[in-house]
């Protein structure tokens, strides 16, 4: 697994999916207990940043759906 460096830690993900994948990898590394303490702290900080990114993307999509539904949030049903 690639290790996060200062350069990659500051870089914004290219997509929601990329952020989610990186976040999952970070969680695996942190939970493994094999990371040095300083690296674990920077991984935690990067994870928090990725989580914020993912939440903002989800919020943006939800707002777009509201607009498409004339401002009324409706239950999604498969037809």
Buried (B, 14 or more C-beta within 10 A) or exposed (E): EEEBEEEEEEEEBEEBEEBBEBBEBBBEBBEEEEBEEEBBEBBBEBBEBBBEBBEEBEEEEEEEEEEEEEEEEEEEEEE
